[in-house]
Amino acid sequence: MSRTITVRAADWSAWARVGAPLCLSLPADRSLQRAAETGRVRLVDRRTGVSLEVQWQDGSLWTIVPSAPLSGVFQLELIPQPLPVRLRAFRDHATRQILIEEDGRPVLCYNYWTVERLDRHAQVAPPNRIYSRPRSDYIHPLYGLQGEVMTEDWPIDHPHHRGIYWAWPEVDYRGERGDLHALQRVFVYPTGRYRVTDGVVFAQVEAENVWRWEDGDPIALEWARIRVYRRTGQGQCIDLALFFTALKQPVLLARRQTNLYGGLNLRLSAIQEQQFLFHTEGQQAWAGAFGVFPKGNQPAGLLIFPHTKNHYHPPEWVQYPDLNWLQPTFPASGIRYELSPGKPLALRYRLWIRQGEAPPPDLWQAMWQAYTTQERGEEV
């Protein structure tokens, strides 16, 4: 059994140049769906014969576009045996946290369960120990392609910084203000509801958390999805999709003083020859950190692409180079965004880990196009 799928992509070279993931619609055929669910399908380009590994997820097929000529017309073919799993997400028995690996190589750790570092707490100056609090719901460590440690957790200077995390310094509830960023009055707790997915194209973790006020009232529900795609010669993509909903009453989110920092935060490791780059032009927005990361011996980079469907896009960029810290802010300056019951806020970002110096502008542009223009196929 086979079917033909046509992908209407404006510029195939954008995906191919950066090794970007692509989502395709699966034809409405139950037998094909069952085969896709068990990993027994592949795509073959009808003109060039190039074969693509695919992974089924929620009714769609995902693949990584290779750096090879493609016609965009694919034969969807059945194969006798499932392709071997290359990426795995699992709970580590030693740390209790959720790890994602590719071919046995660690990519990241999602600290879903609460982390407490008594050793680090003792090193923090007494006036700052108020910020040296247990925390959860963040990524650390994030590893580079050569095993570099790209993030920092619990730094002595700002002990509330925690790798890659999403938090706001001004969280208002019932006329009072807490600080999710600095771990004051409002905190995130895991509910224990999470799901992991393994695959040949990506692995992911989906996890539910609840925000509590003063460790008591639940005020908001959060779902976080962290998806790691297979690495290519151009690097490795990680997609973040974050969903927030107020539970009982509205919750207001704002940046510090409504015009400084807040949103998706990146506290990076100390980087030799550190370079931060930022770009905003119309809807195009991206940034990156480059240099030699710890445990690395050559330059590498971590690039950030906010999705154009995020509210208040494009974001403002905030950086603190002395702290190895940067972010795309949310919400816009002067805004207190209202989370309302039954009206989820969705924020999406792509991280792109690369080896080497900062890429030329056309590669940034290609990844931005591949991420923000989600192409799908149509059955012929």
N, C-alpha and C positions, 0 to 999 in steps of 0.2 A: 504494500500500500504506500502511496506517495501523494503529496499535494504540492502545488506550486504557490509560493508566497512572493508577492512583489512588495518591495520596500521602496517607498517614495521618499528618498533622501535628497535634499537640495545639493549636498556636497559630500559625497562619500569620503573624499580625501580628509575631511575634518576628523571623522572617527578613526580612519586608518592611521593618520599621522600621530595620534596620541594614544592609540590602543584603548579607545573608550568603549564602555558597555552600551549595548543597544537592546531595546525592548521590542518584541514583535508580537502581534496578535496571533493567537492560536486558532486555526480554523475550527468551526463548530462541528466537531466530529468526536463522539464519545470514545471510540476506539483509539483515535489519535491522542486524546487527552489522557487516557489510561496509560498509553505508552510513554507519553511525555512525563507524567507523574512519576514513573519508575525509571526515568533516565534512558529510555530506549529509542530516542530520536536524534537526528542530526540534520543540519542544513548543508546542502551542496549547491554552490553557485552554478547555475545552468550553463553559463557561458565559459567560465574559467575553470570549473571543476574544483575550486577551493572548498574544503570541508570545514564547517564550523561546529564546535561543540556547543550544546545548548542546555539550558536548565529551566525547568518549568517552575513557575511561582504564581499562584493565584490567577490562573487562567492565561498567563502570558509566558512567552519564551524569552529568555535572556541569553545573550552571547557577547563575546568580545570581538570587536572588529579587528581583523589582522591588517598588517601593513602589506596588503596585496591587492591587485586590481579586482574589483567586484562589479558585477553588472547590476546587482540589486534584485535579480530574479532568482529565487532559491527553490530547490526541490527539498521538501520536508520528507525525509526517509526514515523508515524504521530500521533499527539495528537489533541484532539478536540478544546482546548482553548490555546491561547498563555500563556507562562509562565510569571509571574509577573516581571516587570522591577525592578532590584535591584540597578543598578548604573545609575546615571543621570549626565549629563553635561548641564549646563544652564547659562545664563547670569544673574547675580545678579542685581536686580534693584537698590539696595542701592549703591553698589560700581561700577557698570557697568562692572565689570570684570567677567570672566568665572570660575565658580565653578564646581568641580566634587565631588559628594557625593555618598556614599554607604549606603543604608537603612537609609538615613537622616543624616549620620555621615559625616562631611567634610573630604575629603582626601587631596585636594589641591586647590589652587587658581592660575589660569593662568592670569597674568596681561597683557592682550592683549592691552588694551587702556592705554594711557599715564598716569603715576602716578607722581604727584607732591606733595612733603611734605614740605610745608613752615615751619611747626613747627620744623621738624628735621633740615632743612636747617639753621634755626636760631641758632641751637646748635653747628653747625660745626665751627671749628676755621676758621677765615677769610682766611688764606692762602690756606685752603683746599676747600673753597666754589666753586672753579672752577670745582671741581669734583662732587659737590652736584647739579646734574642736573636732570630734568625730564627724565624718562625712561619708557620703555615698553618691552613686549616680554620676560617675565621671570616668574618663578614659585615661589610664596611666598604668604602665608605660605604653607609649606608641613607639614602634620600632621603625627605623629606616631600612632600606633595602640591603644594607650591609650589616645589619644588627645594631645600628646606632640607637641610643636612647634619645628620643626627640622631645620628651616632655619632662616636667619636673612636678613633684608632689610634695606638699608640706615644706616649702622652702623656709629657712629661718627668718628671712626678712619679711615675708608675708605668708604666714603659716596657713592661711585659709586658701591660698592658691592651690589648685589641684588639677594639673594636667590640662585636659580639654574638658570643659564643663559649661553648662548653660545655666546662668543664674543672674539675678538682678539685685542691685544694692538697695533699691527702694521698692518694697512690697507692702502695699497698704491694704489693710483688712479691718473693717468696722471702725474706721477712723484712726487706727494705730498703724505704726510703721515698723516693719522688720527688714532684715538684710539677709537675703538668701545667699548673696555673694560672699559676705564676710561671716556667715554662720551665726547670725544674731536673731533670735526670736522666732524665725521661721526656718524649718529644716525639711529635707527630703528623706523619706523612708521607703524602702522596698516593700511591696505588698506580698512578694513571693510568687507573683504571677509573671512568668517569663517563658519564652519559647526560643529554641535555637534551631537553625537550619544549616545543614551541610550541603555541599554541592561541588560541581565541576567548574562552575563559573563564579559563584560567590558563596560565602557563608555569612550568616547574620544572627543577631540577637535582637529580640523584641521584648521589652521589659516594662512593666507597670510600676509606677511610683506614686506616692501620695505626699503632698506638702502638708505639714502640720504646723499649726500656730502654737508656739510655746510647748511643743511636744504633746499638744492636746488636740484641739479641734482640727479635723481634716478640712483644708480650705480649697485644695485643687488636686486634680488628678493629672498625671503625666504618663504618656507612652513615649518611649524612646526606641527607635530602630537604628541599629548600627550595622551597616552592610559593607563587607570587605570583598572586593572583586579580585580575581586572579591577576597577578602581576604580569606585566609585559615588558618588552624592551624599553618602553617609554616611562614606565613607573607603575604605581599601584593606586587605584582609586578607592576611596572610602566615602560612602554616602551616609549622611546623618539626616534622619527625619524625626522631628520632635513635635509632639502634640500636647497641648495644655488646655484644660477645661476647669473653670471654677465649679465648686460643688454646691454650696448652699447660697452664698452671697457673692457679689462681684469682688474681684481681687484686682488691684491696680499695680501695673508693672512700669517701672521707670528706671532710667539710667541715673547715676549719681548726679544729684542736682539737676536732673533731667537733660543734661547736655554733655556728660562725661562718659564713663564706661558702663557697660551692661549689655548682656545678651550672650552670644557664644564667645567664651573666653579661652584663650590659648596661652598657658604659661609653659614656655619652652625651656629646655635645658640650656645651660651656658653654651653659647655658640662661638667658636673662634672665627674671627673675621666676619662677624654677624652683619647681615644686610637685610633690611626690610624694604619690600617694594609694594607700592599701592597703585591701583588704576581704577578710575571711574570716568566713564564717558557714555552719556546716555544711560541705557540699561546695562551696559557692559561694566561689570565690577568684579575685581579680583585682587588678591594680595598674596604675598609669600614671604617666608623667612628662609634665608640661605646662609651657608657657612659650613664649618666642620663641627658636627655634633659629637658629644661624648661617645667613646668606643668606636669612632669612625676615624679614618685616616685620609679621607678625601671629601670634597664639598658635596653637600646634599641639600635638598630643599623640601619644604612643606608649603604647598600652595592651597589657597582657600577660595572657593567659588560660591557665593550666595546665590540661591535660586531666584529668578526674576519674579516668581509668584509670591515671594515673601512680602508681607505688608511693609510699606515704607521703603521698598526697593528703589534705587540702590541705597545701601547702608552708608553711614559715615564710618570711616576707619579711625580707630584709636590705637596708639602705640606707646609703649614704655620700654624703649630699647635697653635701658639700664636693668630692667627686670626680665628681659627676654620675653616680652608680653605684647600681644596684639590681638585685635578683634574686629569683626564687623558688628557694629552696634545695632541694637533693637531696644525700644522703638526709635522714632525720629526725635530729634532734639526738641525739648519743650513739651513732649507728649507723655501722658500717663495712660498707658494702654489698658483698657478694661477687659479682663477675662470675665466672661459671663457664663452662668450655668447653661449647658446645652449648646454652646457656640465655641467649638474648639479653635484654638490658635494653632496653625501649622507653620513651622519654620524648617527649611531644608537647606543643606549645605553639602558641598563636595570638597573633600580633602584629596590632594594629589601628592603622593610622595615620589620624589624624583632623585636620581643620582646626578651629581655634577652641578655646574654653575646655573644661574638663573636662565631659563629658556628664552629664546627670542620671542618677540611679540606675537608672531603668527602662531606659535604653539599655544600660548595663553588663549588666543582667540579661538583656536580650534577646539580646545577643551571646553571653553565657555559655550561654544555653539553646540557641542555634543551633549553637554549636560542640560542646557536650558531648552533645547529643541528635541523633545522626546519623540523620536520617530517610531511608527508602528507599521506593520505590514498588512496587506489586504490579500485575501484569498482570490485567486484567479479562477 
